[in-house]
Amino acid sequence: MKCATVAIIGRPSSGKSTLVNTICERKVSITASTPQTTRNAIRGIYTDQRGQLILTDTPGYHVSEQALNLRLQETTRASLEDSDMILYMIDPKRPAGAEEQAIVKLLQTVRIPVVIAINKKDIAKAEELATARQFIHTAFPDAPVVELSAQKDDGVDEALIELFKLAPEGEMLYPEEAYTDQPLEFRISEIIREKAIANVTEEIPHAIYVEVSDLEYSEEAQSIWVRAFINVERETQKGILVGKGGEGIKKIRQASFKEIKRLFPGKTVQLDLRVKAQPKWRKNQVVLDRILS
């Protein structure tokens, strides 16, 4: 029996969250077309007859001096230090730039095995894949490389084969049926954030964070009551989220409710969802400590 912790690293929108969800066959990480959707180190758990892999979906590695981005970089680096191996995801649709070079430099300093996954092979052009292969061969000449489509679940089994080859022998850390270790409050807040992001455009997704303020369970009534706040930075953003006549927040609530209810099968769920403005929260270390811990 093998057991290993695997940190998944890559640029924003390289497909890390989609891959974790595909491997675990459940929604572990939220996904969106907006880069840097993942803000926390989120663990997905995959178990089969070979053993268990604990997959850590890290925030997209973005080179920036802004307080939030610096914290996300710290989260990624800490995940690498705590892992048995690394799965480095490449998006061949985008040329390697400063961010890709920063990741390579970071990975070349660690002393644990690295597996390379060139993602999006279903939509990448032949010359884009060839350029990605050359980039990887130059940076990591001895690392195993797989080409896959996380979205289409093509080549994912080959990535798992390479990871299990490098995994050490060990007992499972989680029960066989587990697929994540996220607290319920966090999972609920991430579902709401995903639906809020999907309902807005441009810069607003980056200005959103969600906190669950109350989560009450009634054993007698077999019901769950959730109160959560969608936080933005400006009153104008609040107005956009709420929408004309409350239509925006209604859509977010309906979409969130449908998915949150799946977390509580057989239970009655009530969701109280509100929006408030918290100016400059992305520069507020107290807020960042709270939501990124």
Backbone torsions as a table, in degrees:
resi	resn	phi	psi	omega
1	MET	NA	134.0	178.6
2	LYS	-112.9	153.1	176.7
3	CYS	-150.7	131.3	-177.8
4	ALA	-150.3	149.6	171.4
5	THR	-98.7	134.0	-174.0
6	VAL	-126.1	118.4	174.4
7	ALA	-90.1	127.6	178.9
8	ILE	-102.8	120.4	-175.9
9	ILE	-124.9	151.3	178.3
10	GLY	173.5	170.8	177.0
11	ARG	-67.1	162.5	174.3
12	PRO	-54.0	138.6	177.3
13	SER	67.6	23.6	176.5
14	SER	-82.3	-10.2	175.4
15	GLY	106.2	16.6	-176.7
16	LYS	-61.9	-49.1	-177.7
17	SER	-64.7	-41.0	178.6
18	THR	-61.5	-40.3	179.7
19	LEU	-64.1	-45.6	179.3
20	VAL	-59.8	-44.1	178.8
21	ASN	-63.2	-39.1	179.7
22	THR	-66.2	-45.6	-179.6
23	ILE	-63.3	-44.5	-176.2
24	CYS	-81.4	-10.7	-179.6
25	GLU	57.4	28.7	176.3
26	ARG	-148.2	162.8	172.6
27	LYS	-80.7	109.2	176.0
28	VAL	-101.8	-47.0	179.3
29	SER	-112.9	141.4	174.8
30	ILE	-73.1	153.5	179.8
31	THR	-130.7	153.2	178.2
32	ALA	-162.3	161.4	177.2
33	SER	-73.4	-16.1	179.3
34	THR	-74.8	127.4	177.3
35	PRO	-61.4	155.0	177.3
36	GLN	60.9	40.8	175.3
37	THR	-69.8	-41.2	179.3
38	THR	-75.1	128.0	-179.2
39	ARG	-119.6	-15.3	-177.6
40	ASN	-120.9	163.0	171.2
41	ALA	-79.9	110.3	-172.3
42	ILE	-111.4	125.9	-175.0
43	ARG	-98.3	129.6	168.8
44	GLY	-111.8	147.2	-174.5
45	ILE	-120.9	123.8	179.4
46	TYR	-119.2	127.9	-179.1
47	THR	-131.1	132.6	169.7
48	ASP	-144.2	-166.0	-174.9
49	GLN	-65.1	-18.1	179.3
50	ARG	-80.0	-27.3	-177.9
51	GLY	146.4	-147.4	-173.6
52	GLN	-135.5	134.4	173.5
53	LEU	-116.1	126.8	174.9
54	ILE	-100.7	107.8	-172.5
55	LEU	-96.6	121.3	179.0
56	THR	-103.4	112.0	176.6
57	ASP	-81.1	110.4	-177.0
58	THR	-95.1	158.2	175.8
59	PRO	-60.0	146.4	176.3
60	GLY	-55.6	132.1	-174.8
61	TYR	-81.0	106.7	-175.4
62	HIS	-120.0	125.8	-178.7
63	VAL	-80.0	112.1	-178.3
64	SER	-162.8	151.3	179.1
65	GLU	-98.9	4.5	177.3
66	GLN	-68.1	147.9	-173.8
67	ALA	-55.2	-45.6	-178.9
68	LEU	-63.1	-46.0	-178.3
69	ASN	-65.8	-35.1	176.6
70	LEU	-64.1	-38.7	178.1
71	ARG	-67.0	-38.1	178.4
72	LEU	-65.6	-38.6	175.7
73	GLN	-61.6	-41.8	178.4
74	GLU	-60.9	-41.8	179.5
75	THR	-60.1	-43.7	179.9
76	THR	-65.2	-46.6	-179.2
77	ARG	-62.1	-40.1	178.9
78	ALA	-64.2	-36.8	179.1
79	SER	-65.1	-36.9	178.2
80	LEU	-63.7	-42.0	-177.3
81	GLU	-66.4	-26.8	-176.1
82	ASP	-95.6	7.8	-172.1
83	SER	-111.8	157.2	177.1
84	ASP	-82.1	-27.2	-179.7
85	MET	-157.9	171.3	-176.0
86	ILE	-127.4	137.0	169.5
87	LEU	-110.2	112.3	-176.9
88	TYR	-99.2	117.8	-176.6
89	MET	-100.2	132.1	-179.5
90	ILE	-112.7	136.0	172.2
91	ASP	-101.8	103.7	-176.6
92	PRO	-70.5	-11.1	-179.5
93	LYS	-73.2	-16.3	-179.4
94	ARG	-119.1	133.9	178.4
95	PRO	-61.4	146.6	176.4
96	ALA	-66.8	126.4	-179.9
97	GLY	-126.8	-150.6	-176.3
98	ALA	-63.0	-38.4	-179.5
99	GLU	-65.5	-44.5	179.7
100	GLU	-63.2	-41.1	178.6
101	GLN	-65.1	-35.5	178.3
102	ALA	-65.8	-39.1	178.0
103	ILE	-65.7	-45.4	178.9
104	VAL	-58.1	-45.9	180.0
105	LYS	-61.0	-40.9	178.6
106	LEU	-64.1	-46.9	-176.9
107	LEU	-68.2	-28.7	179.6
108	GLN	-72.4	-9.5	178.7
109	THR	-95.6	-12.9	-178.0
110	VAL	-88.9	157.9	-176.0
111	ARG	-117.0	36.5	176.2
112	ILE	-123.4	157.7	-176.3
113	PRO	-61.5	146.7	177.9
114	VAL	-123.5	129.2	171.7
115	VAL	-110.1	136.8	-178.8
116	ILE	-104.0	133.1	175.4
117	ALA	-121.7	114.6	173.6
118	ILE	-88.8	109.6	-172.9
119	ASN	-89.7	171.8	173.8
120	LYS	64.7	33.8	180.0
121	LYS	-66.2	-17.7	179.8
122	ASP	-75.0	-22.5	-177.5
123	ILE	-120.8	-9.6	-179.5
124	ALA	-77.8	144.5	175.9
125	LYS	-76.1	159.6	-178.0
126	ALA	-58.5	-41.1	-178.4
127	GLU	-70.4	-29.9	177.1
128	GLU	-68.4	-41.6	177.2
129	LEU	-64.9	-40.0	179.7
130	ALA	-64.2	-41.0	177.9
131	THR	-63.8	-40.9	178.9
132	ALA	-64.6	-41.5	178.5
133	ARG	-60.6	-42.9	-179.2
134	GLN	-66.1	-40.9	178.4
135	PHE	-59.8	-45.5	-178.9
136	ILE	-68.1	-42.5	-179.2
137	HIS	-60.9	-37.3	179.6
138	THR	-69.5	-42.0	-175.9
139	ALA	-80.1	-38.6	-176.0
140	PHE	-135.9	73.1	-173.6
141	PRO	-61.1	-24.3	-175.5
142	ASP	-105.3	-1.3	-176.5
143	ALA	-78.9	142.1	173.4
144	PRO	-66.6	139.4	-177.1
145	VAL	-125.5	132.3	173.7
146	VAL	-124.8	150.4	174.4
147	GLU	-112.5	132.6	-173.9
148	LEU	-149.8	170.8	169.0
149	SER	-125.8	105.3	178.9
150	ALA	-63.3	-34.7	-178.6
151	GLN	-67.3	-40.2	-176.0
152	LYS	-95.2	-1.1	-176.9
153	ASP	56.4	46.7	179.9
154	ASP	-118.6	119.6	-178.6
155	GLY	88.9	-2.5	-178.7
156	VAL	-68.3	-37.9	178.2
157	ASP	-60.8	-36.9	178.8
158	GLU	-64.9	-37.1	176.3
159	ALA	-64.6	-41.8	178.2
160	LEU	-63.0	-38.2	177.9
161	ILE	-59.0	-46.6	-178.8
162	GLU	-65.0	-39.2	179.7
163	LEU	-66.6	-43.6	179.5
164	PHE	-67.7	-30.1	175.8
165	LYS	-58.4	-38.9	-174.8
166	LEU	-91.7	-10.5	-176.4
167	ALA	-70.6	138.8	176.9
168	PRO	-76.0	159.5	173.5
169	GLU	-67.9	142.0	178.7
170	GLY	174.9	160.9	178.4
171	GLU	-77.6	152.7	179.5
172	MET	-63.3	142.9	179.0
173	LEU	-91.4	-18.7	-177.6
174	TYR	-131.6	157.2	174.9
175	PRO	-58.3	153.0	-175.4
176	GLU	-58.2	-33.2	-176.3
177	GLU	-83.7	-8.1	-177.5
178	ALA	-69.9	142.5	175.7
179	TYR	-127.1	-9.0	173.5
180	THR	-162.0	161.2	176.5
181	ASP	-118.6	19.2	-178.1
182	GLN	-69.6	137.3	173.3
183	PRO	-61.8	151.4	-178.3
184	LEU	-57.5	-43.3	-178.5
185	GLU	-58.9	-40.6	179.8
186	PHE	-66.9	-43.3	-179.2
187	ARG	-62.3	-41.5	178.4
188	ILE	-64.1	-44.7	-178.9
189	SER	-63.5	-36.5	179.5
190	GLU	-70.3	-37.5	176.1
191	ILE	-60.5	-46.4	-179.6
192	ILE	-64.0	-41.3	179.7
193	ARG	-63.2	-40.4	177.6
194	GLU	-59.4	-45.0	-178.1
195	LYS	-69.8	-34.9	177.8
196	ALA	-67.3	-42.9	178.2
197	ILE	-59.5	-40.9	-178.0
198	ALA	-67.1	-17.5	-174.6
199	ASN	-97.8	-2.0	-178.9
200	VAL	-132.4	175.2	-176.6
201	THR	-134.0	175.9	174.1
202	GLU	58.2	-131.7	-170.8
203	GLU	-78.0	-18.4	-172.3
204	ILE	-57.4	-40.2	179.5
205	PRO	-52.7	-36.4	-179.6
206	HIS	-73.3	-18.3	-178.6
207	ALA	-92.6	5.3	-175.9
208	ILE	-102.6	133.1	161.0
209	TYR	-139.8	156.0	-173.7
210	VAL	-125.1	137.2	174.8
211	GLU	-127.9	133.9	173.3
212	VAL	-87.7	114.7	-176.8
213	SER	-89.1	-28.8	179.2
214	ASP	-143.5	138.8	174.8
215	LEU	-140.5	102.5	-175.0
216	GLU	-114.9	136.0	-178.5
217	TYR	-119.5	126.5	176.8
218	SER	-104.5	110.7	179.4
219	GLU	-63.8	-40.6	-176.9
220	GLU	-65.7	-45.7	-177.6
221	ALA	-89.1	-5.6	-176.8
222	GLN	52.3	48.4	-176.4
223	SER	-130.2	154.5	177.6
224	ILE	-121.8	130.9	176.4
225	TRP	-119.1	124.5	-176.5
226	VAL	-120.8	130.0	169.1
227	ARG	-118.0	127.8	-178.9
228	ALA	-137.6	152.2	178.8
229	PHE	-118.2	128.3	169.5
230	ILE	-90.3	118.1	-178.0
231	ASN	-101.9	135.5	173.7
232	VAL	-127.6	-179.8	-175.1
233	GLU	-96.8	-24.2	-175.4
234	ARG	-133.9	154.5	178.9
235	GLU	-61.7	-34.6	179.1
236	THR	-64.4	-37.5	177.6
237	GLN	-67.0	-37.5	177.5
238	LYS	-59.7	-44.0	179.7
239	GLY	-62.8	-37.6	179.2
240	ILE	-66.0	-42.7	179.8
241	LEU	-65.4	-43.9	-179.0
242	VAL	-65.7	-41.2	177.4
243	GLY	79.3	167.3	-179.3
244	LYS	-64.1	124.1	-179.9
245	GLY	64.5	18.6	179.9
246	GLY	78.7	12.8	-176.4
247	GLU	-66.0	-35.5	-178.1
248	GLY	-65.0	-50.5	-179.1
249	ILE	-67.1	-29.8	177.2
250	LYS	-63.8	-43.3	179.1
251	LYS	-64.7	-42.2	179.7
252	ILE	-63.4	-43.6	-179.4
253	ARG	-63.5	-44.4	-177.9
254	GLN	-63.4	-44.4	-179.9
255	ALA	-66.4	-40.2	179.4
256	SER	-66.4	-45.1	-177.9
257	PHE	-57.5	-43.2	-178.0
258	LYS	-59.1	-40.2	-177.5
259	GLU	-83.1	-37.4	178.8
260	ILE	-63.6	-36.8	-179.4
261	LYS	-59.1	-30.5	179.0
262	ARG	-67.2	-20.8	177.9
263	LEU	-75.1	-16.7	-175.7
264	PHE	-129.5	67.1	-177.4
265	PRO	-60.2	135.5	177.6
266	GLY	80.8	0.8	-178.7
267	LYS	-108.9	153.3	172.1
268	THR	-84.8	129.7	-176.7
269	VAL	-117.8	133.9	172.7
270	GLN	-121.2	132.7	-177.9
271	LEU	-123.1	115.8	175.5
272	ASP	-102.4	111.6	-173.2
273	LEU	-120.1	127.8	-177.8
274	ARG	-133.3	161.7	-179.4
275	VAL	-121.7	136.0	174.8
276	LYS	-142.4	157.5	-179.5
277	ALA	-100.1	131.7	175.5
278	GLN	-128.4	95.5	-171.7
279	PRO	-55.6	135.6	172.5
280	LYS	53.9	36.0	-177.7
281	TRP	-64.5	-26.0	-178.8
282	ARG	-68.8	-12.4	176.3
283	LYS	-107.1	1.2	-176.1
284	ASN	-92.3	109.1	-175.5
285	GLN	-64.3	-30.7	178.7
286	VAL	-64.6	-45.8	178.3
287	VAL	-65.1	-44.1	-179.8
288	LEU	-62.1	-39.1	176.2
289	ASP	-60.5	-38.3	-175.8
290	ARG	-72.5	-43.8	-173.3
291	ILE	-91.6	-14.8	-178.6
292	LEU	-108.6	3.8	-178.9
293	SER	-73.9	NA	NA
